[in-house]
Amino acid sequence: MGSYALPGPFVRRKIRDLLLALIVGVLGAVTALVAAPPAGAAESTLGAAAAQSGRYFGTAVASGKLSDSTYATIASREFNSVTAENEMKIDATEPQRGQFNFTAADRVYNWAVQNGKQVRGHTLAWHSQQPGWMQSLSGSALRQAMTDHINGVMAHYKGKIAQWDVVNEAFADGSSGARRDSNLQRSGNDWIEVAFRAARAADPAAKLCYNDYNVEDWTWAKTQAMYAMVRDFKQRGVPIDCVGFQSHFNSGSPYNSNFRTTLQNFAALGVDVAVTELDIQGAPASTYASVTNDCLAVPRCLGITVWGVRDTDSWRSEQSPLLFNGDGSKKPAYTAVLNALNGGSTTPTTPPAGSGPIKGVGSGRCLDVPAASTTDGTQLQLWDCHNATNQQWTYTAAGELRVYGDKCLDAAGTGNGAKVQIYSCWGGDNQKWRLASDGSIVGVQSGLCLDSVAAGTANGTLIQLYSCSTGSNQRWTRA
């Protein structure tokens, strides 16, 4: 995002981890705990609180507003990362072909550095906010202009920018999962790869990110298309280091608790992730806290950037989506985020890594193969914990949960209510699971959570897949 205007129907939407893995024993009990900051270590600003876990909490800054003392004071005090709102975009930095202008961009960059902040670069290749001369180009001429622009901007800031949004918003809205029809896309389907390779050559030290909106919900076609592209890039050695999730949440594109699953699944591809342009309609404290905790739960989440300082600075000011009111006062959402960053909003449980019985937090009963069956398709249940082989689950490096050595925890579908069963291990994504820091067990293929039917706690309660929630029937630990 960050555009001055967007068509109405499509309202837009680390360096180390807070997750500390503690491995004890080889085949005995293995636990992983979420490490909250030590008692008494609570910080009083967003940036300082985020830095406790090696992350940043940043904001978008507009050069023209730095003369507003209230704006500049809040931005300097609260944030440890800055993204130029519009000043590093194509129309601002290369208004005439081959003639670069960094006056406004440098004002933001210099202010950030002088105030001790890292800088994210935004953005190098985008269908929007192109100057007129670029809009008139097509084909190989446009491709060359894109590469020249990347080289020119990155040369100016070489070694100075922490992350670059190399390509922005290349996928179409809706359910097609297709690329956006833009002049860049019409220059050839490989244009994104070309942009990333050019960016790597221009500044090998910068993290190179792909950035998009409406890709936070794991079930959406746009999210899956972006995931497929990143997976393909990683497999073929295309230089991509991170993925930015803009996170413009509103009534048309609401926050979903599977956002954490989305972040985890992208991180599992070997890229960092970041929340890059966060604003939430009405600024609900609980949703702001949830997004913050989602980032904290994923070791490769670099940090969070809110898209503006005060509501009056927001591109969506009518929705009051930010952490500060127009007069600069803090909202309840600010306190919720600060508490989360300081560890006050986390309720960690023990995800079931390693080997042994897996116990439901809500039921106190264990994941059990009925009657010690070894038959493919046998649906799992809850049962009183014991040490028999039908309750001994081993988490493998491939992400499987194995029982009997050769049977895998297997999802019989991808929708709510799909049966969770045992099946001969074969390596499919429906047999791979992510162990989240909140104790949930998430299917790689479905993005849904291991769930006891109807939140049941009794012996014989069946196990299914269901949309991830905060329920204790979806939290698991080692017995």
C-alpha positions in Angstrom: 0.0 0.0 0.0 0.7 3.5 0.8 -0.9 4.8 -2.4 -2.6 8.1 -2.2 -5.8 6.6 -3.5 -7.2 3.2 -4.1 -10.3 2.1 -6.0 -13.2 2.1 -3.6 -14.2 -1.6 -3.9 -10.7 -2.7 -3.0 -10.1 -0.8 0.3 -6.7 -2.1 1.2 -5.8 -3.5 3.1 14.0 -10.2 14.6 16.2 -10.2 14.6 15.8 -13.2 16.8 12.9 -14.8 18.4 10.7 -14.6 21.4 10.2 -18.4 21.1 13.0 -20.2 23.0 13.2 -24.0 22.3 14.4 -26.0 25.3 15.1 -29.6 24.4 15.5 -32.0 27.2 16.4 -35.7 26.6 16.4 -37.7 23.4 13.3 -39.8 23.5 11.9 -38.5 26.8 9.8 -35.4 27.3 10.7 -32.5 25.1 9.2 -29.1 25.7 9.2 -25.7 24.0 8.3 -22.6 25.9 7.5 -19.1 24.9 10.0 -16.9 26.7 8.5 -13.7 28.0 10.7 -10.9 29.0 12.1 -11.3 32.5 10.1 -9.8 35.4 10.7 -6.2 35.8 12.0 -5.8 32.2 8.8 -4.1 30.9 9.5 -1.2 28.6 7.5 1.9 28.3 7.6 2.4 24.5 6.6 0.2 21.6 10.1 0.1 19.9 11.9 -0.6 23.2 9.4 -3.3 24.1 9.7 -5.0 20.7 13.5 -4.8 20.9 13.5 -7.1 23.9 12.8 -10.0 21.5 15.0 -8.6 18.8 12.1 -7.3 16.8 11.2 -3.8 15.7 7.9 -1.9 16.0 7.8 0.8 13.3 5.7 3.4 11.6 5.2 4.9 8.2 6.6 8.5 8.1 5.7 11.3 5.7 8.4 13.9 5.2 6.0 16.7 5.1 4.7 16.0 8.6 8.1 15.9 10.4 7.6 19.7 11.0 4.6 18.8 13.2 6.1 18.6 16.7 3.4 16.3 18.1 3.9 13.9 15.1 7.7 14.0 15.2 7.7 13.5 19.0 5.5 10.4 19.0 7.4 8.9 16.0 10.8 9.5 17.6 9.7 8.3 21.1 7.7 5.2 20.2 9.1 3.5 17.2 12.5 1.9 16.3 11.9 1.4 12.6 10.7 3.8 9.8 9.2 3.2 6.4 8.8 6.2 4.0 5.1 6.4 3.3 5.5 7.7 -0.3 8.9 9.3 -0.6 10.8 6.2 -1.9 8.1 5.1 -4.4 8.8 5.3 -8.1 7.1 8.6 -8.9 8.9 10.3 -6.1 12.4 9.0 -6.7 12.5 9.0 -10.6 10.0 11.6 -11.8 11.8 11.8 -15.2 13.5 8.8 -16.7 17.1 8.6 -15.6 16.7 11.7 -13.4 16.6 10.6 -9.8 15.4 12.9 -6.9 16.0 11.8 -3.4 15.2 15.0 -1.6 12.1 13.9 0.2 13.3 10.3 0.6 16.6 11.5 2.2 14.7 13.7 4.6 12.8 10.7 6.0 16.0 8.5 5.9 18.2 11.1 7.6 15.5 11.9 10.3 15.2 8.2 11.0 19.0 7.6 11.3 19.5 10.7 13.4 16.8 9.4 15.8 18.3 5.9 16.0 15.9 4.0 13.8 16.4 1.4 11.1 14.8 2.1 7.7 12.6 -0.1 5.5 12.7 0.7 1.8 9.3 0.9 0.1 8.9 0.2 -2.8 10.9 -0.5 -6.0 8.6 -2.2 -8.5 4.9 -1.6 -8.4 2.0 -1.1 -10.9 0.8 2.0 -9.0 2.4 5.4 -8.5 4.4 5.1 -11.6 5.4 8.4 -13.2 3.8 9.2 -16.5 6.9 8.3 -18.5 6.9 4.8 -17.1 3.2 4.3 -17.6 3.8 4.9 -21.3 6.3 2.1 -21.6 5.7 -1.6 -22.3 7.5 -4.8 -23.1 11.3 -4.9 -23.0 11.5 -1.1 -22.7 9.5 -1.2 -19.5 11.5 -4.2 -18.3 14.7 -2.2 -18.8 13.3 0.9 -17.1 12.2 -1.3 -14.1 15.8 -2.7 -13.7 17.3 0.7 -14.1 15.1 2.2 -11.5 16.0 -0.6 -9.0 19.7 -0.1 -9.7 19.5 3.7 -9.3 17.5 3.7 -6.0 19.4 0.9 -4.4 22.8 2.4 -5.4 21.8 5.6 -3.6 21.0 3.7 -0.4 23.4 0.8 -0.7 24.3 -0.7 2.7 21.8 1.7 4.4 18.4 0.0 4.1 17.5 -3.0 6.3 14.7 -4.3 4.1 13.4 -3.4 0.7 9.9 -4.1 -0.6 11.3 -5.1 -4.0 7.9 -5.9 -5.5 4.6 -4.7 -4.3 1.0 -6.1 -4.9 1.6 -8.3 -7.9 -1.4 -10.6 -7.3 -5.0 -10.0 -8.2 -7.8 -9.5 -5.7 -10.6 -12.1 -5.6 -10.6 -15.9 -5.9 -8.6 -16.4 -9.1 -5.2 -16.6 -7.5 -3.9 -15.0 -10.7 -1.3 -12.3 -11.2 -2.6 -8.7 -11.3 -3.0 -7.5 -14.9 -0.5 -4.6 -15.0 2.0 -3.2 -17.4 4.7 -4.9 -15.5 2.9 -8.3 -15.7 2.4 -7.8 -19.4 6.1 -7.4 -19.8 6.5 -11.2 -19.0 5.6 -13.5 -16.2 9.2 -13.6 -15.0 9.2 -9.8 -14.1 9.1 -10.4 -10.4 12.1 -12.8 -10.5 14.0 -10.3 -12.6 13.3 -7.6 -10.1 14.6 -9.7 -7.2 17.7 -10.8 -9.0 18.5 -7.2 -10.0 17.9 -6.1 -6.4 20.3 -8.7 -5.0 23.0 -7.6 -7.4 22.4 -3.9 -6.5 22.7 -4.4 -2.7 23.6 -7.9 -1.5 23.3 -6.8 2.2 19.6 -5.8 2.1 16.8 -8.2 2.9 14.6 -8.5 -0.2 10.9 -8.7 0.4 7.7 -9.3 -1.5 4.9 -7.2 -0.1 1.1 -7.5 -0.6 -2.4 -7.0 1.0 -5.3 -9.4 1.5 -2.9 -12.2 1.9 -3.2 -12.7 5.7 -6.0 -15.3 5.7 -4.4 -18.7 5.0 -7.5 -19.9 3.2 -7.7 -17.2 0.5 -6.7 -17.9 -3.1 -4.4 -14.8 -3.2 -2.5 -16.0 -0.1 -2.0 -19.5 -1.7 -0.8 -18.0 -4.9 1.7 -15.9 -3.1 2.8 -18.9 -1.1 3.3 -21.0 -4.3 5.4 -18.2 -5.8 7.6 -17.9 -2.7 8.0 -21.7 -2.5 9.0 -21.8 -6.2 11.5 -19.0 -5.7 13.1 -20.7 -2.7 13.3 -24.0 -4.6 14.9 -22.4 -7.7 17.3 -20.1 -5.8 15.6 -16.8 -6.6 16.9 -14.3 -4.0 13.9 -13.6 -1.8 14.5 -13.1 1.9 11.2 -12.0 3.4 7.5 -11.6 2.8 5.5 -8.5 4.0 1.9 -8.8 5.0 0.4 -5.3 4.8 -2.4 -6.2 7.2 -4.9 -3.5 6.4 -7.8 -5.1 8.4 -11.3 -3.8 8.1 -14.9 -5.0 7.6 -14.2 -6.0 4.0 -10.9 -7.8 4.9 -11.2 -8.8 8.6 -8.5 -10.2 10.8 -8.7 -14.0 11.1 -7.0 -16.0 13.8 -5.4 -18.2 11.1 -3.0 -15.2 10.4 -0.6 -16.9 12.7 -0.8 -20.1 10.6 -0.1 -18.0 7.5 3.0 -16.5 9.1 4.2 -19.9 10.3 3.8 -21.5 6.9 5.6 -18.8 5.0 8.4 -18.9 7.6 8.7 -22.6 7.1 9.7 -22.0 3.5 12.9 -20.3 4.8 11.9 -16.7 4.6 11.4 -14.0 7.2 8.0 -12.5 7.6 6.9 -9.0 8.7 3.7 -7.1 9.3 4.4 -4.1 7.1 1.4 -1.7 7.0 -0.8 -2.5 9.9 -4.0 -0.6 10.5 -7.3 -1.9 11.9 -10.7 -0.3 11.4 -11.8 1.1 14.8 -8.5 0.1 16.4 -9.9 -2.7 18.6 -7.4 -3.4 21.4 -8.0 -7.2 21.3 -7.2 -7.4 17.5 -4.1 -5.3 17.8 -3.0 -7.6 20.6 -3.7 -10.7 18.6 -1.7 -9.4 15.6 1.2 -8.6 17.9 1.1 -12.0 19.6 1.0 -13.6 16.1 4.3 -12.0 15.2 5.8 -12.8 18.6 4.8 -16.5 18.2 6.8 -16.8 14.9 10.6 -16.8 15.4 11.1 -15.4 11.9 8.7 -12.5 12.3 11.0 -9.5 12.1 8.6 -7.0 13.4 5.5 -4.8 12.9 5.0 -1.5 11.1 1.8 0.5 11.6 0.8 2.6 8.6 0.9 6.1 10.2 1.3 7.7 13.6 -2.1 9.2 14.5 -5.5 8.6 13.1 -5.4 12.0 11.4 -2.2 10.9 9.6 -3.8 7.7 8.3 -4.7 7.2 4.6 -7.9 5.7 6.1 -8.5 8.4 8.8 -12.3 8.0 8.6 -11.8 4.5 10.1 -9.8 5.6 13.1 -7.4 2.7 12.6 -4.2 3.6 14.4 -2.8 3.5 18.0 -2.9 7.3 18.6 -5.8 9.7 18.5 -5.5 12.8 16.4 -4.5 14.8 19.4 -1.6 12.4 20.0 -3.2 10.6 23.0 -2.8 6.9 23.3 -5.7 4.5 22.6 -6.5 1.3 24.5 -5.0 -0.5 21.5 -1.7 1.1 22.3 -1.7 -0.3 25.8 -2.7 -3.7 24.5 0.2 -3.8 22.0 2.7 -2.6 24.6 1.5 -5.2 27.1 1.8 -7.9 24.5 5.3 -6.8 23.5 6.3 -6.8 27.2 5.0 -10.4 27.5 1.9 -9.5 29.6 -0.6 -10.8 27.1 0.9 -14.2 26.3 -0.5 -17.3 27.9 2.1 -19.9 26.7 1.5 -23.6 26.8 3.8 -26.4 25.8 3.7 -27.6 22.2 4.2 -31.3 21.8 7.6 -31.5 20.2 9.7 -34.7 20.8 8.2 -38.0 21.7 5.5 -39.3 24.1 1.8 -38.9 24.8 0.1 -35.7 23.7 -2.4 -34.3 26.3 -5.3 -31.9 25.6 -5.0 -28.8 27.8 -8.8 -28.5 28.2 -9.6 -32.2 28.8 -6.4 -33.5 30.5 -6.8 -36.6 28.3 -4.5 -37.9 25.6 -4.5 -38.2 21.8 -5.3 -41.9 21.4 -5.7 -44.5 18.7 -8.9 -46.4 19.6 -8.4 -50.0 20.7 -4.7 -49.7 19.7 -5.8 -50.2 16.1 -3.2 -50.1 13.3 -5.8 -49.9 10.5 -5.5 -47.0 8.1 -8.4 -44.6 8.5 -8.9 -45.1 12.2 -10.2 -41.8 13.7 -8.4 -40.5 16.8 -10.0 -39.8 20.1 -9.4 -38.5 23.6 -8.6 -41.1 26.3 -7.1 -41.2 29.7 -3.4 -40.9 29.4 -1.2 -44.0 29.8 2.1 -45.2 28.3 0.8 -47.7 25.8 2.1 -47.5 22.2 -1.2 -46.2 20.8 -0.5 -42.9 22.7 3.2 -42.5 21.9 3.6 -39.7 19.3 7.0 -38.7 17.8 7.4 -35.4 16.0 9.8 -35.8 13.1 12.0 -33.4 11.2 9.6 -33.7 8.3 6.8 -32.3 10.4 5.0 -35.6 10.9 3.5 -36.9 14.1 4.2 -40.7 14.1 2.7 -43.5 16.1 3.8 -47.2 16.0 6.8 -46.0 14.0 5.1 -46.1 10.5 1.7 -44.6 11.0 1.1 -40.8 10.7 -1.4 -38.3 12.1 -3.3 -37.8 8.9 -6.0 -35.3 7.9 -8.8 -36.9 5.8 -9.8 -33.5 4.3 -9.1 -29.7 4.5 -12.4 -28.4 5.8 -13.9 -27.8 9.2 -14.9 -31.2 10.6 -12.5 -33.2 8.6 -11.6 -36.5 10.3 -8.1 -36.8 11.9 -6.9 -40.3 11.6 -3.9 -42.6 11.4 -2.6 -43.6 8.0 0.6 -45.1 6.6 3.1 -42.4 6.3 3.7 -41.2 2.7 5.0 -37.6 3.0 1.9 -35.7 2.0 1.2 -32.2 3.3 -2.0 -33.6 5.0 0.4 -35.6 7.2 2.5 -32.6 8.2 1.9 -30.4 11.2 3.2 -27.1 12.7 3.5 -27.0 16.4 2.5 -23.4 17.4 3.9 -21.6 20.4 0.4 -21.4 21.9 0.1 -25.2 22.0 -2.0 -25.6 18.9 -1.2 -28.2 16.2 -1.9 -26.8 12.8 -2.2 -28.8 9.6 0.2 -27.6 6.9 -2.2 -28.4 4.1 -5.4 -27.0 5.6 -4.2 -24.3 8.0 -6.8 -25.7 10.5 -6.2 -26.8 14.0 -6.3 -30.2 15.8 -9.6 -30.0 17.7 -11.7 -32.1 20.0 -15.2 -32.3 18.6 -17.7 -29.9 20.3 -15.0 -29.0 22.8 -15.6 -32.4 24.3 -13.4 -33.6 27.2 -14.7 -37.1 27.8 -13.2 -40.4 26.9 -14.0 -41.2 23.3 -14.4 -37.6 22.1 -13.3 -37.7 18.5 -10.6 -35.5 17.0 -11.1 -33.3 13.9 -9.8 -30.3 12.0 -11.4 -27.0 12.8 -10.6 -23.3 12.3 -8.0 -22.2 14.8 -9.3 -20.4 17.9 -8.3 -19.7 21.5 -10.2 -22.7 22.8 -8.5 -25.1 25.2 -9.8 -27.9 23.1 -7.2 -26.9 20.5 -4.3 -26.7 22.9 -1.9 -29.6 23.5 1.0 -30.4 25.7 3.2 -33.4 26.6 1.7 -35.7 29.2 
